[in-house]
Amino acid sequence: MSAPATPRPTLSPPVSPTAPAARTGRVDWRIRFAILSVVWGFSFLLIKVGTEAYAPFQVALGRVFFGALALLTVLLVRREPLPRGRRTWGHLFVAALLLNTAPFSLFSYAELSIPSSLAGICNATSPLWGMALSLVALSEDRPTRRRFAGLGLGFLGVLTVLGAWQGFSGIDAKGTALALLASLCYPIGWIYVRRTLASVPGSPVALTGAQLMLSTAQLLLVSAVFTSAPTSFPLWPTLSVVALGALGTGMALQMQYGLVTEVGPTTAQMVTYFIPVIATTAGVLLLGEQLHWNTPVGAAIVLAGAALTQTRRR
């Protein structure tokens, strides 16, 4: 997903889930949930279109720049300050590298050689990686038979998507590996965030806005070293990068945090399971990508496994 599978821990007092939408002046959470699913599902199509004119690092740069611009605008309207303290900014620098710079770049490079639909499905493995890593890195996440079953089922789904029984024929190994590596970056980043930033004062929007600013600086440096400045700015690729940042990164993250405070992280993170469906549909209908039977079947198995890994003991 263009964004992490697990929401950032809520750092400000949560709004009561029973508070009616009319009282807060918000659109009903189900509508916002659907919009968020569509926006993040279309992110993989936007990456694909963006790479038609720009280098992968430049697509990632545009994404974090316009995402940061969107969130900083929100902070300006709210008159909310950015985080303070060298230690906080140091941790945010690492978080930016793990949650934005690395995965956004890897997905952009991956989509040079694999369909956007496959990238969206690879993104759905993020909860599986997260479960596997949390068993080692987070002592509060105890293994259960159901979660182990979900992990095994999820990776069986990955093998189904890739057509393992055919020797992975027709699948670009490098591009797929990059997409899976990008998905692995998210849980590594969230484990780091939980250990270092969960108790830092400030709203999630302020922390993420600062994080995207740091990612912009990182990618600006990388792009300057490894790519040449674009000589033209074609309309559709440019609009795709702008939308990818302002909507798919800036607006979408703010919307997700609103959902977390209103309906809780468990319900909010269910958006993860709709993203590959929308990404696949968009890729097939709008980009003419081919769809074989093992792709939707494998994606369903991946999502079932991911759902099981999120199940906890009562």
C-alpha positions in Angstrom: 0.0 0.0 0.0 1.2 3.3 -0.5 0.9 3.7 3.0 1.5 1.5 6.2 -0.8 -1.3 7.1 -0.8 -0.4 10.8 -1.8 3.1 11.9 0.5 5.2 14.0 -0.3 5.0 17.7 -2.8 7.6 18.6 -0.8 10.4 20.4 -3.7 12.7 21.2 -6.8 12.0 23.3 -9.2 9.8 21.2 -12.6 11.0 20.2 -15.4 8.7 21.6 -16.3 6.2 18.9 -20.0 6.7 19.8 -19.9 10.4 19.0 -22.2 11.1 16.1 -20.7 12.4 12.8 -23.0 15.4 12.9 -21.6 16.6 16.2 -18.1 16.7 14.8 -19.1 18.0 11.5 -17.5 15.0 9.7 -18.7 12.9 6.9 -19.9 9.5 8.1 -16.8 7.2 8.8 -18.0 4.5 6.3 -17.9 7.0 3.5 -14.4 8.2 4.5 -13.3 4.6 4.8 -14.5 3.9 1.2 -12.8 7.0 0.0 -9.5 6.1 1.7 -9.7 2.6 0.2 -10.1 4.0 -3.3 -7.4 6.6 -2.9 -4.8 4.1 -1.6 -5.9 1.5 -4.1 -5.4 3.9 -7.0 -2.0 4.9 -5.7 -0.3 2.0 -7.6 -1.9 3.1 -10.8 -0.6 6.7 -10.2 2.9 5.4 -9.6 2.8 3.4 -12.8 1.7 6.5 -14.8 4.2 8.7 -13.0 7.1 6.4 -14.0 6.3 6.9 -17.6 7.9 10.3 -17.5 9.9 10.5 -14.4 12.6 8.4 -12.7 11.5 6.3 -9.8 13.3 8.5 -7.2 11.6 11.6 -8.7 8.2 10.0 -8.4 8.9 9.2 -4.8 10.2 12.8 -4.3 7.1 14.3 -5.8 5.0 12.1 -3.6 6.5 13.1 -0.3 6.9 16.7 -1.3 3.2 17.2 -2.2 2.2 15.0 0.8 4.2 17.2 3.1 2.7 20.3 1.5 -0.8 19.0 2.1 -0.2 18.2 5.8 1.7 21.4 6.5 -1.3 23.3 5.1 -3.5 21.5 7.5 -1.1 22.4 10.4 -1.1 26.0 9.3 -4.9 26.2 9.2 -5.0 24.5 12.7 -2.1 26.7 14.0 -0.5 23.6 15.2 3.3 23.5 15.7 5.8 21.0 14.3 7.5 18.6 16.8 10.4 19.9 18.9 13.6 18.5 20.1 16.7 17.0 18.4 16.0 13.5 19.7 12.5 13.6 18.2 13.7 14.9 14.8 16.4 12.2 14.8 13.9 9.5 15.3 11.6 11.0 12.7 14.6 11.0 10.3 14.9 7.2 10.6 11.1 6.8 10.4 11.0 8.8 7.2 13.7 6.6 5.7 11.9 3.4 6.7 8.2 4.4 6.1 8.5 6.8 3.1 11.9 7.2 1.4 12.7 3.5 1.0 9.3 1.9 0.3 8.1 4.7 -2.0 11.3 4.4 -4.0 11.2 0.6 -4.1 7.5 0.5 -5.3 8.4 3.1 -8.0 11.3 1.0 -9.2 9.2 -2.2 -9.0 6.5 -0.8 -11.2 9.0 -0.3 -14.0 8.8 -4.0 -14.6 5.7 -5.4 -12.9 2.0 -4.5 -13.3 0.5 -2.0 -10.8 -2.0 -4.8 -9.8 0.9 -7.1 -8.7 2.5 -4.2 -6.7 -0.8 -3.7 -4.9 -1.0 -7.4 -4.0 2.6 -7.4 -2.8 1.7 -4.5 -0.6 -1.0 -6.7 1.1 1.8 -8.8 2.5 2.8 -6.0 4.9 0.7 -7.4 7.8 2.3 -10.8 7.3 5.8 -9.4 7.5 4.7 -7.3 10.5 3.4 -10.4 12.4 6.6 -12.3 11.7 8.8 -9.4 12.9 6.6 -8.5 15.9 7.1 -12.0 17.3 10.8 -11.2 17.5 10.9 -7.5 18.2 7.8 -6.9 20.3 7.4 -8.9 23.5 3.7 -8.0 23.9 2.8 -9.8 20.7 2.7 -13.4 21.7 2.4 -16.1 19.0 -0.8 -18.1 18.7 -1.7 -21.1 16.5 -4.2 -18.9 14.6 -1.6 -16.2 13.9 1.0 -18.8 12.8 -1.7 -20.4 10.5 -2.4 -16.9 9.1 1.3 -16.4 8.4 1.6 -19.7 6.6 -1.6 -19.1 4.7 -0.5 -15.6 3.6 2.7 -16.8 2.1 1.0 -19.6 0.4 -1.2 -16.9 -1.2 2.0 -15.1 -2.3 3.2 -18.2 -4.0 -0.2 -18.6 -5.7 -0.1 -15.1 -7.0 3.5 -15.7 -8.4 2.6 -19.0 -10.0 5.2 -21.0 -8.1 4.0 -24.3 -9.7 4.9 -22.9 -13.1 8.4 -21.9 -12.0 7.3 -18.2 -11.6 7.1 -17.9 -15.4 5.9 -14.5 -16.7 6.8 -12.8 -13.4 9.7 -10.4 -13.2 11.6 -11.6 -10.2 13.5 -8.4 -9.6 10.4 -6.1 -9.7 8.5 -8.5 -7.5 11.3 -8.7 -5.0 11.5 -4.9 -4.8 7.7 -4.7 -4.2 7.9 -7.3 -1.4 10.9 -5.5 0.1 9.0 -2.3 0.0 6.1 -4.0 1.9 8.7 -5.3 4.5 9.9 -1.7 5.1 6.5 -0.7 6.6 6.4 -3.1 9.6 10.1 -2.4 10.3 9.3 1.3 10.4 6.3 0.9 12.6 8.1 -1.2 15.1 10.8 1.5 15.2 8.0 4.2 15.7 6.4 2.2 18.5 9.7 2.0 20.3 10.8 5.6 19.9 7.9 7.9 19.1 4.8 6.5 20.7 5.1 8.7 23.7 6.2 11.9 22.0 3.8 14.8 22.5 2.1 16.2 19.5 -0.6 15.2 17.0 0.0 12.4 14.4 -0.5 15.0 11.6 2.3 17.1 13.0 4.7 14.2 13.4 3.9 12.8 9.9 4.2 16.3 8.4 7.7 16.6 9.8 8.5 13.0 8.8 7.5 13.8 5.2 9.6 17.0 5.2 12.6 14.9 6.2 11.8 12.3 3.5 11.6 15.1 1.0 15.1 16.2 2.0 16.4 12.7 1.8 14.9 12.1 -1.7 16.0 15.5 -2.9 19.6 14.6 -2.2 19.3 11.1 -3.7 17.5 12.4 -6.8 20.2 15.1 -7.3 22.9 12.4 -7.1 21.4 9.6 -9.1 19.0 11.2 -11.6 19.0 14.0 -14.1 16.5 16.8 -13.9 13.4 16.2 -16.1 13.5 18.2 -19.3 9.7 18.2 -19.7 6.6 17.8 -17.5 4.0 15.8 -19.4 0.4 16.5 -18.1 -0.8 13.1 -17.0 2.4 11.8 -15.3 2.7 15.2 -13.5 -0.9 15.2 -12.4 -0.4 11.6 -11.2 2.6 12.5 -9.0 0.8 15.5 -7.6 -2.3 13.4 -6.8 -0.2 10.6 -5.4 1.3 13.0 -2.9 -1.5 15.4 -2.1 -4.2 12.8 -2.0 -2.6 9.4 -1.6 -0.1 10.5 1.0 -1.2 13.8 2.6 -5.0 13.7 2.6 -5.2 9.9 3.0 -3.0 9.9 6.1 -5.0 12.6 7.7 -8.2 10.7 6.9 -6.8 7.5 8.4 -5.9 9.2 11.7 -9.4 10.6 11.9 -10.8 7.1 11.4 -8.4 5.7 14.1 -9.7 8.2 16.7 -13.3 7.7 15.7 -13.7 3.9 15.2 -10.4 2.6 16.6 -7.2 1.2 14.9 -8.6 -2.3 14.4 -11.5 -1.1 12.1 -9.4 1.6 10.5 -6.6 -0.8 9.4 -9.2 -3.0 7.6 -8.7 -0.6 4.7 -5.6 -2.7 4.0 -7.7 -5.6 2.7 -9.5 -3.5 0.1 -6.4 -1.9 -1.4 -5.3 -4.9 -3.6 -8.8 -5.4 -4.9 -9.0 -1.8 -6.0 -5.5 -1.7 -7.3 -6.1 -4.8 -9.4 -9.4 -3.5 -10.7 -7.9 -0.1 -11.7 -4.9 -1.8 -13.3 -7.0 -4.1 -15.4 -9.7 -1.6 -16.4 -7.6 1.6 -16.9 -4.2 0.3 -17.8 -5.2 -2.9 -19.7 -3.1 -5.1 -17.4 -3.6 -8.9 -17.8 -5.3 -10.8 -15.1 -4.9 -14.6 -14.7 -6.9 -16.7 -12.4 -4.1 -17.2 -9.9 -3.8 -13.5 -9.2 -7.3 -12.9 -7.6 -7.3 -16.3 -6.0 -3.8 -15.8 -4.5 -4.7 -12.3 -3.4 -7.8 -13.6 -1.6 -5.5 -16.2 0.2 -3.0 -13.4 1.1 -5.8 -11.3 2.6 -7.3 -14.2 4.5 -3.8 -15.0 6.0 -3.3 -11.3 6.9 -6.6 -11.1 8.6 -5.7 -14.2 10.7 -2.4 -12.6 11.8 -4.3 -9.6 13.1 -6.6 -11.7 15.3 -5.6 -11.5 19.0 -6.6 -13.4 22.1 -9.5 -11.9 24.0 
